[in-house]
């Protein structure tokens, strides 16, 4: 966790991330600034996801997603989903922040995207207070 958050918000944020990984079967989840700075990170014991790489990739995905949404006249960007042969990642807007989750189990992708939307709103509300 980052020292930029007060201890109470930090505790609430960790609880939210832990709940999301349990609910959506994600291997790793992070709250990141739009500049790619990691504020919070939680991963399961099985995860080999690098939290710093996850934060850096999120900034690149945000820039690419916003450019694509703008050029395709899709209006405001809500999320970016990347799916590969060995897993997926979802980047969701969380107010002024980003919520990024990753998993190896492709069968959980639909549920993960749905839950990421819900939790992104909660993270945005928590950090916006």
N, C-alpha and C positions, 0 to 999 in steps of 0.2 A: 504494500500500500504506500501511497505517497504521503509525505508529511504536509502536503498542501491542503489536506482535508482535516477538519476538526475531528476529534476522536469519536464523537457521537455519530456524525455522518459516515465516518469510516466504518464503524461497526454496522450501521444500517445497510451500507452498500455491500459489505461482505456477506451479510445475511441474504440480501437480494440475489447476489451472484450465486451463492451456494444453492438457494432455492431453485434458481433457473437451471443450473446444471443437473439437479435431481429431476426436475419436472420435464425438461426437454431432452434429456440424455445427451447433453453436450460434454465434450471432453475438456474444453477450456473456454473461458469467458473473460472479457476484459472491458473496462470502461476507459475510454481514451478521449483526449481532447482532439479537436479537429486538426490540430497541428501534428498529431501523432505522438503525444506524450501520454504514457500510461498512468492512470490515476489509481486503478484497482485491477486485480487479476486473481482469478481462482481457477484451479484445474484439478481434475481427478488424479488419483495416484497413477493411473495408466497413461496419462497424457505425456507426450514428449514435446508439446508446443512451447516454443520460445516466446515468453511474454514481450520481450523487446522487439522481436521480429514481427509479432502480431500487431503491436502498436504502429510500427513503421509501415507495414503493409496497409493498415487501415487508412492512413492518410493518402496513400496512392490510390486505393480503391475509391475513396470519397471523391478525389479530384476527377478520376476517370468517370465515375458514376454521374457526377454533377454535369460534366461536359456532355456525356451521352444523353442524359435526360433533357438538357437544354437544346441540344442539336436536333433531337427527335421530337421536340415540343411536347414533352411528357409532364411539364410543370415541375413542381417541387420533388426532389429525390427523397424517398422514404427509406429504401434499403437497397443493398447490393448483395446478390447471392453468387457465389462462385462454387461450382461443383466440378470435382475431378474424379478420377478413377478410384482414388483411395479416401475420399471424404468430401466435405464441403465446409464453407465458411459463410457466415451471414453478417453483414454490417448494417446496423440500424441506427437511424437518427434518434438521439435521446436528448431532446432539447438542444442545448448548446454543446452537447457531448455526443460521443458515439458508443455504441454497445456492439462488441464483436464476439461472436461465438463460433466455435469450430468443433467438428466431430468427424470420426472415421466411419461411423455407421450411417450409410446413406438412407436406410429405411426410416430413420428418425427425422429426415430433413423437413417434411411437411409440418410436423408438430413443432420442430425447433423454430421454423420461420414464424409460425403463429404465436408461440410463446415469446419469441424475441420482440415482436411488436408490442405485446402487453408489458413486458418488463422494461422495454425502452421508454415507454411513457412513465413508468414508475421511477426509473433512474433519473430521467429528465426532471420530474417533479421533485425528487429528493435533492438533487444538486442545484435546482433552481431556487430553493428556499434560502 
